[in-house]
């Protein structure tokens, strides 16, 4: 179970990281 939970949170972490990176790039363009 722990391995499955770790995989899910790792996948979610990567998706959230990608969204944050996109927003940072968009914010940099505005400045």
PyMOL Python script that loads the backbone (N, CA, C, O; Angstrom):
from pymol import cmd

cmd.read_pdbstr("""\
ATOM      1  N   UNK A   1       0.839  -1.206   0.000  1.00  0.00           N
ATOM      2  CA  UNK A   1       0.000   0.000   0.000  1.00  0.00           C
ATOM      3  C   UNK A   1       0.878   1.262   0.000  1.00  0.00           C
ATOM      4  O   UNK A   1       0.594   2.221  -0.717  1.00  0.00           O
ATOM      5  N   UNK A   2       1.922   1.250   0.792  1.00  0.00           N
ATOM      6  CA  UNK A   2       2.775   2.439   0.882  1.00  0.00           C
ATOM      7  C   UNK A   2       3.381   2.764  -0.480  1.00  0.00           C
ATOM      8  O   UNK A   2       3.469   3.930  -0.867  1.00  0.00           O
ATOM      9  N   UNK A   3       3.797   1.723  -1.204  1.00  0.00           N
ATOM     10  CA  UNK A   3       4.402   1.961  -2.521  1.00  0.00           C
ATOM     11  C   UNK A   3       3.382   2.567  -3.478  1.00  0.00           C
ATOM     12  O   UNK A   3       3.710   3.460  -4.260  1.00  0.00           O
ATOM     13  N   UNK A   4       2.152   2.082  -3.416  1.00  0.00           N
ATOM     14  CA  UNK A   4       1.103   2.608  -4.304  1.00  0.00           C
ATOM     15  C   UNK A   4       0.834   4.070  -3.969  1.00  0.00           C
ATOM     16  O   UNK A   4       0.741   4.906  -4.868  1.00  0.00           O
ATOM     17  N   UNK A   5       0.711   4.382  -2.687  1.00  0.00           N
ATOM     18  CA  UNK A   5       0.456   5.764  -2.278  1.00  0.00           C
ATOM     19  C   UNK A   5       1.615   6.665  -2.702  1.00  0.00           C
ATOM     20  O   UNK A   5       1.399   7.791  -3.151  1.00  0.00           O
ATOM     21  N   UNK A   6       2.830   6.171  -2.560  1.00  0.00           N
ATOM     22  CA  UNK A   6       4.001   6.962  -2.928  1.00  0.00           C
ATOM     23  C   UNK A   6       3.977   7.254  -4.427  1.00  0.00           C
ATOM     24  O   UNK A   6       4.290   8.366  -4.852  1.00  0.00           O
ATOM     25  N   UNK A   7       3.604   6.247  -5.230  1.00  0.00           N
ATOM     26  CA  UNK A   7       3.549   6.435  -6.680  1.00  0.00           C
ATOM     27  C   UNK A   7       2.508   7.485  -7.043  1.00  0.00           C
ATOM     28  O   UNK A   7       2.748   8.343  -7.892  1.00  0.00           O
ATOM     29  N   UNK A   8       1.345   7.411  -6.390  1.00  0.00           N
ATOM     30  CA  UNK A   8       0.259   8.350  -6.705  1.00  0.00           C
ATOM     31  C   UNK A   8       0.682   9.773  -6.321  1.00  0.00           C
ATOM     32  O   UNK A   8       0.515  10.702  -7.111  1.00  0.00           O
ATOM     33  N   UNK A   9       1.225   9.943  -5.121  1.00  0.00           N
ATOM     34  CA  UNK A   9       1.609  11.290  -4.712  1.00  0.00           C
ATOM     35  C   UNK A   9       2.767  11.800  -5.557  1.00  0.00           C
ATOM     36  O   UNK A   9       2.862  13.001  -5.813  1.00  0.00           O
ATOM     37  N   UNK A  10       3.650  10.905  -5.995  1.00  0.00           N
ATOM     38  CA  UNK A  10       4.764  11.319  -6.845  1.00  0.00           C
ATOM     39  C   UNK A  10       4.231  11.795  -8.195  1.00  0.00           C
ATOM     40  O   UNK A  10       4.711  12.792  -8.736  1.00  0.00           O
ATOM     41  N   UNK A  11       3.244  11.091  -8.737  1.00  0.00           N
ATOM     42  CA  UNK A  11       2.644  11.478 -10.016  1.00  0.00           C
ATOM     43  C   UNK A  11       1.934  12.817  -9.862  1.00  0.00           C
ATOM     44  O   UNK A  11       2.060  13.694 -10.717  1.00  0.00           O
ATOM     45  N   UNK A  12       1.191  12.973  -8.780  1.00  0.00           N
ATOM     46  CA  UNK A  12       0.471  14.228  -8.539  1.00  0.00           C
ATOM     47  C   UNK A  12       1.474  15.361  -8.337  1.00  0.00           C
ATOM     48  O   UNK A  12       1.255  16.479  -8.805  1.00  0.00           O
ATOM     49  N   UNK A  13       2.571  15.073  -7.644  1.00  0.00           N
ATOM     50  CA  UNK A  13       3.599  16.091  -7.404  1.00  0.00           C
ATOM     51  C   UNK A  13       4.174  16.594  -8.720  1.00  0.00           C
ATOM     52  O   UNK A  13       4.385  17.795  -8.891  1.00  0.00           O
ATOM     53  N   UNK A  14       4.428  15.678  -9.649  1.00  0.00           N
ATOM     54  CA  UNK A  14       4.981  16.085 -10.949  1.00  0.00           C
ATOM     55  C   UNK A  14       3.982  16.946 -11.715  1.00  0.00           C
ATOM     56  O   UNK A  14       4.366  17.927 -12.352  1.00  0.00           O
ATOM     57  N   UNK A  15       2.698  16.582 -11.654  1.00  0.00           N
ATOM     58  CA  UNK A  15       1.674  17.375 -12.361  1.00  0.00           C
ATOM     59  C   UNK A  15       1.577  18.768 -11.760  1.00  0.00           C
ATOM     60  O   UNK A  15       1.502  19.758 -12.487  1.00  0.00           O
ATOM     61  N   UNK A  16       1.580  18.846 -10.429  1.00  0.00           N
ATOM     62  CA  UNK A  16       1.499  20.156  -9.769  1.00  0.00           C
ATOM     63  C   UNK A  16       2.742  20.978 -10.112  1.00  0.00           C
ATOM     64  O   UNK A  16       2.646  22.177 -10.370  1.00  0.00           O
ATOM     65  N   UNK A  17       3.900  20.332 -10.115  1.00  0.00           N
ATOM     66  CA  UNK A  17       5.152  21.026 -10.439  1.00  0.00           C
ATOM     67  C   UNK A  17       5.084  21.610 -11.846  1.00  0.00           C
ATOM     68  O   UNK A  17       5.525  22.737 -12.069  1.00  0.00           O
ATOM     69  N   UNK A  18       4.535  20.854 -12.795  1.00  0.00           N
ATOM     70  CA  UNK A  18       4.430  21.327 -14.177  1.00  0.00           C
ATOM     71  C   UNK A  18       3.517  22.542 -14.246  1.00  0.00           C
ATOM     72  O   UNK A  18       3.798  23.489 -14.980  1.00  0.00           O
ATOM     73  N   UNK A  19       2.425  22.522 -13.484  1.00  0.00           N
ATOM     74  CA  UNK A  19       1.487  23.655 -13.491  1.00  0.00           C
ATOM     75  C   UNK A  19       2.172  24.889 -12.897  1.00  0.00           C
ATOM     76  O   UNK A  19       2.035  25.994 -13.421  1.00  0.00           O
ATOM     77  N   UNK A  20       2.904  24.694 -11.806  1.00  0.00           N
ATOM     78  CA  UNK A  20       3.597  25.826 -11.169  1.00  0.00           C
ATOM     79  C   UNK A  20       4.633  26.399 -12.133  1.00  0.00           C
ATOM     80  O   UNK A  20       4.773  27.617 -12.245  1.00  0.00           O
ATOM     81  N   UNK A  21       5.353  25.530 -12.822  1.00  0.00           N
ATOM     82  CA  UNK A  21       6.370  25.994 -13.772  1.00  0.00           C
ATOM     83  C   UNK A  21       5.722  26.805 -14.886  1.00  0.00           C
ATOM     84  O   UNK A  21       6.259  27.831 -15.302  1.00  0.00           O
ATOM     85  N   UNK A  22       4.564  26.346 -15.374  1.00  0.00           N
ATOM     86  CA  UNK A  22       3.850  27.081 -16.436  1.00  0.00           C
ATOM     87  C   UNK A  22       3.453  28.463 -15.937  1.00  0.00           C
ATOM     88  O   UNK A  22       3.646  29.456 -16.639  1.00  0.00           O
ATOM     89  N   UNK A  23       2.903  28.533 -14.737  1.00  0.00           N
ATOM     90  CA  UNK A  23       2.463  29.829 -14.196  1.00  0.00           C
ATOM     91  C   UNK A  23       3.654  30.753 -13.998  1.00  0.00           C
ATOM     92  O   UNK A  23       3.549  31.959 -14.223  1.00  0.00           O
ATOM     93  N   UNK A  24       4.793  30.195 -13.576  1.00  0.00           N
ATOM     94  CA  UNK A  24       5.989  31.026 -13.378  1.00  0.00           C
ATOM     95  C   UNK A  24       6.423  31.625 -14.710  1.00  0.00           C
ATOM     96  O   UNK A  24       6.771  32.804 -14.777  1.00  0.00           O
ATOM     97  N   UNK A  25       6.404  30.818 -15.771  1.00  0.00           N
ATOM     98  CA  UNK A  25       6.825  31.310 -17.085  1.00  0.00           C
ATOM     99  C   UNK A  25       5.852  32.382 -17.573  1.00  0.00           C
ATOM    100  O   UNK A  25       6.271  33.386 -18.149  1.00  0.00           O
ATOM    101  N   UNK A  26       4.557  32.172 -17.346  1.00  0.00           N
ATOM    102  CA  UNK A  26       3.568  33.169 -17.771  1.00  0.00           C
ATOM    103  C   UNK A  26       3.751  34.460 -16.981  1.00  0.00           C
ATOM    104  O   UNK A  26       3.649  35.553 -17.538  1.00  0.00           O
ATOM    105  N   UNK A  27       4.022  34.334 -15.683  1.00  0.00           N
ATOM    106  CA  UNK A  27       4.234  35.519 -14.849  1.00  0.00           C
ATOM    107  C   UNK A  27       5.492  36.261 -15.275  1.00  0.00           C
ATOM    108  O   UNK A  27       5.529  37.491 -15.242  1.00  0.00           O
ATOM    109  N   UNK A  28       6.519  35.525 -15.674  1.00  0.00           N
ATOM    110  CA  UNK A  28       7.768  36.159 -16.105  1.00  0.00           C
ATOM    111  C   UNK A  28       7.529  36.953 -17.383  1.00  0.00           C
ATOM    112  O   UNK A  28       8.123  38.014 -17.571  1.00  0.00           O
ATOM    113  N   UNK A  29       6.668  36.452 -18.259  1.00  0.00           N
ATOM    114  CA  UNK A  29       6.381  37.167 -19.511  1.00  0.00           C
ATOM    115  C   UNK A  29       5.671  38.480 -19.218  1.00  0.00           C
ATOM    116  O   UNK A  29       5.918  39.482 -19.890  1.00  0.00           O
ATOM    117  N   UNK A  30       4.787  38.484 -18.216  1.00  0.00           N
ATOM    118  CA  UNK A  30       4.026  39.701 -17.906  1.00  0.00           C
ATOM    119  C   UNK A  30       4.934  40.797 -17.364  1.00  0.00           C
ATOM    120  O   UNK A  30       4.711  41.978 -17.630  1.00  0.00           O
ATOM    121  N   UNK A  31       5.969  40.407 -16.597  1.00  0.00           N
ATOM    122  CA  UNK A  31       6.837  41.420 -15.966  1.00  0.00           C
ATOM    123  C   UNK A  31       7.776  42.074 -16.969  1.00  0.00           C
ATOM    124  O   UNK A  31       8.566  42.942 -16.600  1.00  0.00           O
TER     125      UNK A  31
END
""", "prot")
cmd.dss("prot")
cmd.show_as("cartoon", "prot")
cmd.util.cbc("prot")
cmd.orient("prot")
